Amino acid sequence: VQLQASGGGLVQAGGTLRLSCAISGRTFRSDATGWFRRAPGKERGFVAAINPSGSASYYKESIKDRFTISRDNAKDTVYLQMNNLKPEDTAIYFCTAGVYKGRYFPSSWGQGTLVTVSS
């Protein structure tokens, strides 16, 4: 199983980034997929998840008005569009695949991509 995230980088506050994650080795169309992040000095935490069909998505409350998760089942890829970025969004972002049963349970993890937001 491989989850290859890309799209991280350095951006100024108020800017945008789009993270992508190509997933192989799993039946992508059957998986829920999601993003987690680990900010400096903090525990890793949930950001967003999306169901296998892409018809339902779930967000950490504090980012739901700025981030959008989506997926392309034809490309086995999940995305995280991040708008109006804030310095507190600085973190390593991890893409995941798993199941959603009341809440999201990831079972496969990527290496992560670093997002740095400067003030």
C-alpha positions as a Markdown table, in Angstrom:
| # | Residue | x | y | z |
|---|---|---|---|---|
| 1 | Val | 0.0 | 0.0 | 0.0 |
| 2 | Gln | 1.4 | 3.4 | -0.9 |
| 3 | Leu | 0.0 | 6.8 | -0.1 |
| 4 | Gln | 2.0 | 9.5 | -1.8 |
| 5 | Ala | 1.2 | 13.1 | -0.7 |
| 6 | Ser | 2.3 | 16.2 | -2.5 |
| 7 | Gly | 1.5 | 19.9 | -2.7 |
| 8 | Gly | 2.9 | 21.1 | 0.6 |
| 9 | Gly | 5.2 | 24.1 | 0.8 |
| 10 | Leu | 5.7 | 27.6 | 2.2 |
| 11 | Val | 2.8 | 30.1 | 1.9 |
| 12 | Gln | 2.0 | 33.4 | 3.4 |
| 13 | Ala | -1.0 | 33.8 | 5.7 |
| 14 | Gly | -4.1 | 34.2 | 3.7 |
| 15 | Gly | -2.8 | 32.1 | 0.9 |
| 16 | Thr | -3.9 | 28.8 | -0.6 |
| 17 | Leu | -2.5 | 25.3 | -1.1 |
| 18 | Arg | -3.9 | 22.2 | -2.6 |
| 19 | Leu | -2.6 | 18.9 | -1.3 |
| 20 | Ser | -2.9 | 15.7 | -3.3 |
| 21 | Cys | -2.5 | 12.1 | -2.4 |
| 22 | Ala | -2.3 | 9.2 | -4.8 |
| 23 | Ile | -3.2 | 5.9 | -3.2 |
| 24 | Ser | -2.2 | 2.5 | -4.6 |
| 25 | Gly | -2.4 | -1.0 | -3.3 |
| 26 | Arg | -5.9 | -0.6 | -1.9 |
| 27 | Thr | -9.4 | -0.7 | -3.4 |
| 28 | Phe | -9.7 | 3.0 | -3.5 |
| 29 | Arg | -13.3 | 3.1 | -4.5 |
| 30 | Ser | -14.2 | 1.1 | -1.3 |
| 31 | Asp | -12.1 | 3.2 | 1.0 |
| 32 | Ala | -13.0 | 6.3 | 3.0 |
| 33 | Thr | -10.0 | 8.7 | 2.8 |
| 34 | Gly | -8.9 | 11.5 | 5.0 |
| 35 | Trp | -6.2 | 13.9 | 6.2 |
| 36 | Phe | -4.6 | 14.3 | 9.5 |
| 37 | Arg | -2.0 | 16.8 | 10.6 |
| 38 | Arg | 0.7 | 17.2 | 13.3 |
| 39 | Ala | 1.6 | 20.7 | 14.2 |
| 40 | Pro | 5.0 | 21.4 | 15.9 |
| 41 | Gly | 4.8 | 20.3 | 19.5 |
| 42 | Lys | 1.3 | 18.9 | 19.2 |
| 43 | Glu | -0.4 | 15.6 | 18.8 |
| 44 | Arg | -1.5 | 14.4 | 15.4 |
| 45 | Gly | -5.1 | 15.3 | 14.8 |
| 46 | Phe | -8.0 | 14.7 | 12.4 |
| 47 | Val | -8.5 | 17.3 | 9.7 |
| 48 | Ala | -11.0 | 15.9 | 7.2 |
| 49 | Ala | -12.4 | 12.7 | 5.7 |
| 50 | Ile | -14.6 | 11.8 | 2.8 |
| 51 | Asn | -16.7 | 8.7 | 2.1 |
| 52 | Pro | -15.9 | 6.3 | -0.8 |
| 53 | Ser | -18.3 | 7.8 | -3.3 |
| 54 | Gly | -17.4 | 11.4 | -2.4 |
| 55 | Ser | -21.0 | 12.2 | -1.4 |
| 56 | Ala | -20.3 | 13.0 | 2.2 |
| 57 | Ser | -17.4 | 14.7 | 3.9 |
| 58 | Tyr | -16.4 | 15.4 | 7.5 |
| 59 | Tyr | -14.2 | 18.1 | 9.0 |
| 60 | Lys | -12.5 | 19.3 | 12.1 |
| 61 | Glu | -14.7 | 22.1 | 13.3 |
| 62 | Ser | -12.1 | 24.8 | 13.3 |
| 63 | Ile | -11.2 | 24.4 | 9.6 |
| 64 | Lys | -14.4 | 23.4 | 7.9 |
| 65 | Asp | -15.1 | 26.9 | 6.5 |
| 66 | Arg | -11.6 | 27.1 | 4.9 |
| 67 | Phe | -10.7 | 23.5 | 3.8 |
| 68 | Thr | -12.4 | 21.2 | 1.3 |
| 69 | Ile | -11.7 | 17.6 | 0.9 |
| 70 | Ser | -12.5 | 15.9 | -2.4 |
| 71 | Arg | -11.5 | 12.8 | -4.3 |
| 72 | Asp | -11.2 | 11.5 | -7.9 |
| 73 | Asn | -12.0 | 7.8 | -8.0 |
| 74 | Ala | -10.9 | 7.6 | -11.6 |
| 75 | Lys | -7.4 | 8.7 | -10.5 |
| 76 | Asp | -7.3 | 7.1 | -7.0 |
| 77 | Thr | -6.5 | 10.4 | -5.6 |
| 78 | Val | -7.7 | 12.5 | -2.7 |
| 79 | Tyr | -7.3 | 16.2 | -2.4 |
| 80 | Leu | -7.3 | 18.8 | 0.4 |
| 81 | Gln | -8.0 | 22.4 | -0.8 |
| 82 | Met | -6.8 | 24.8 | 1.9 |
| 83 | Asn | -7.8 | 28.4 | 1.7 |
| 84 | Asn | -7.1 | 31.5 | 3.8 |
| 85 | Leu | -4.3 | 29.6 | 5.5 |
| 86 | Lys | -3.2 | 30.7 | 9.0 |
| 87 | Pro | 0.1 | 30.3 | 10.8 |
| 88 | Glu | -1.6 | 27.8 | 13.1 |
| 89 | Asp | -2.2 | 25.5 | 10.1 |
| 90 | Thr | 1.5 | 24.9 | 9.9 |
| 91 | Ala | 1.9 | 21.2 | 10.2 |
| 92 | Ile | 2.9 | 18.0 | 8.5 |
| 93 | Tyr | -0.2 | 16.7 | 6.7 |
| 94 | Phe | -0.8 | 13.0 | 6.4 |
| 95 | Cys | -3.2 | 11.4 | 3.9 |
| 96 | Thr | -4.9 | 8.2 | 5.0 |
| 97 | Ala | -7.3 | 5.5 | 3.8 |
| 98 | Gly | -9.7 | 3.6 | 6.0 |
| 99 | Val | -13.4 | 3.3 | 6.9 |
| 100 | Tyr | -16.1 | 5.6 | 8.1 |
| 101 | Lys | -18.4 | 4.1 | 10.7 |
| 102 | Gly | -19.8 | 6.9 | 12.8 |
| 103 | Arg | -16.4 | 8.4 | 12.7 |
| 104 | Tyr | -13.3 | 7.9 | 10.5 |
| 105 | Phe | -10.9 | 5.1 | 11.2 |
| 106 | Pro | -7.7 | 5.3 | 9.2 |
| 107 | Ser | -5.8 | 2.1 | 8.5 |
| 108 | Ser | -3.1 | 3.2 | 6.0 |
| 109 | Trp | -0.9 | 6.3 | 6.3 |
| 110 | Gly | 1.3 | 8.2 | 4.0 |
| 111 | Gln | 4.6 | 9.8 | 4.9 |
| 112 | Gly | 3.2 | 13.3 | 5.1 |
| 113 | Thr | 3.8 | 16.6 | 3.4 |
| 114 | Leu | 4.9 | 19.8 | 5.2 |
| 115 | Val | 2.8 | 22.9 | 5.1 |
| 116 | Thr | 4.4 | 26.1 | 6.5 |
| 117 | Val | 2.3 | 29.2 | 6.8 |
| 118 | Ser | 4.2 | 32.4 | 7.5 |
| 119 | Ser | 2.7 | 35.4 | 9.2 |
